[in-house]
Amino acid sequence: MRKWIDQSTFDELLLANAEDNIERAIRSASAVLETVQEFVPEAALFYRVTHAVDSLKNYFEEACTGFRRNGILFLVRRYTYPKPYYDLCCDWSFFRYADNYSYGKAFDK
């Protein structure tokens, strides 16, 4: 199971891959957070974690700046190639009737 969690939940979590580059990922997301908070003061860091049901272990995947609007989690990422830009996307994994086909059709030109 893959899920986005907030800072308080992340602090209480035991991670199986705690020695990986978690600090670097958090620093990178924190830089984006400082920029986004100028426009969205309630923005915070969110962490994507995978829970392996068979081994009952939690694995860190990524840290990202995000904010909630009407119960929907919006995530902001910064890219530098081919030119610097910010990408705003939403976490649609909790939508009841969402599937990959519908998601792809929504962005199909």
C-alpha positions as CSV (number, residue, x, y, z in Angstrom):
1,M,0.0,0.0,0.0
2,R,1.4,3.4,-1.0
3,K,0.2,6.5,0.8
4,W,1.0,10.2,1.3
5,I,1.4,11.1,5.0
6,D,2.0,14.3,6.9
7,Q,5.0,15.3,9.1
8,S,3.5,14.1,12.4
9,T,2.7,10.6,11.1
10,F,6.1,10.4,9.4
11,D,8.0,11.3,12.7
12,E,6.3,8.3,14.4
13,L,7.0,5.8,11.6
14,L,9.8,3.2,11.7
15,L,11.4,2.9,8.3
16,A,13.2,-0.1,6.9
17,N,15.3,2.1,4.5
18,A,16.2,4.8,7.0
19,E,19.8,4.9,6.0
20,D,19.0,5.9,2.4
21,N,19.1,9.5,1.1
22,I,16.0,10.6,3.0
23,E,17.7,13.8,4.4
24,R,18.7,14.9,0.9
25,A,15.1,14.4,-0.4
26,I,13.7,16.3,2.6
27,R,16.2,19.2,2.0
28,S,15.2,19.4,-1.7
29,A,11.5,19.4,-0.9
30,S,12.0,22.0,1.8
31,A,13.5,24.4,-0.7
32,V,10.3,24.1,-2.8
33,L,8.3,24.5,0.4
34,E,9.9,27.9,1.1
35,T,8.9,29.2,-2.3
36,V,5.3,27.8,-2.2
37,Q,4.6,29.1,1.3
38,E,4.8,32.7,-0.1
39,F,1.6,31.9,-2.1
40,V,0.1,29.1,0.0
41,P,0.9,29.7,3.7
42,E,-0.5,26.4,4.9
43,A,1.7,24.3,2.5
44,A,3.7,21.6,4.3
45,L,5.9,18.6,3.6
46,F,4.3,15.3,2.7
47,Y,6.0,12.0,2.5
48,R,5.1,9.1,0.2
49,V,5.6,5.8,2.1
50,T,5.0,2.2,1.0
51,H,3.8,-0.4,3.5
52,A,4.7,-3.9,2.6
53,V,1.9,-6.1,3.9
54,D,3.9,-9.3,3.7
55,S,6.9,-8.1,5.8
56,L,5.0,-5.4,7.7
57,K,7.8,-2.9,6.9
58,N,7.5,0.8,5.8
59,Y,9.7,2.2,3.1
60,F,10.3,5.9,2.3
61,E,9.8,6.8,-1.3
62,E,9.8,10.6,-1.6
63,A,9.2,13.9,0.1
64,C,7.2,16.6,-1.6
65,T,5.6,20.0,-0.9
66,G,1.9,19.9,-0.8
67,F,-1.3,21.5,0.5
68,R,-5.0,20.4,0.8
69,R,-8.0,22.1,-0.8
70,N,-11.4,20.6,-0.3
71,G,-9.9,17.4,1.0
72,I,-7.7,16.9,-2.1
73,L,-3.9,16.8,-1.7
74,F,-2.1,18.9,-4.2
75,L,1.6,18.3,-4.7
76,V,4.2,20.8,-6.1
77,R,7.4,19.6,-7.6
78,R,10.3,21.7,-9.1
79,Y,12.1,20.5,-12.2
80,T,15.2,22.1,-13.7
81,Y,15.3,20.3,-17.1
82,P,15.0,21.4,-19.9
83,K,14.2,24.7,-18.1
84,P,13.2,25.5,-14.5
85,Y,9.5,25.0,-13.8
86,Y,7.0,23.9,-11.2
87,D,4.6,21.1,-11.6
88,L,1.3,21.0,-9.7
89,C,-0.6,17.7,-9.6
90,C,-3.1,16.1,-7.3
91,D,-3.1,12.8,-5.4
92,W,-6.0,11.0,-7.0
93,S,-5.2,7.6,-5.4
94,F,-8.0,8.0,-2.8
95,F,-10.7,8.9,-5.3
96,R,-13.3,6.1,-5.2
97,Y,-13.8,5.6,-8.9
98,A,-10.4,6.7,-10.3
99,D,-8.5,4.3,-12.5
100,N,-5.4,4.6,-14.7
101,Y,-7.5,4.6,-17.9
102,S,-9.7,7.6,-16.8
103,Y,-6.6,9.4,-15.5
104,G,-4.9,9.0,-18.9
105,K,-8.0,10.1,-20.8
106,A,-8.2,13.2,-18.7
107,F,-4.8,14.4,-19.9
108,D,-5.1,13.0,-23.5
109,K,-5.0,15.7,-26.1
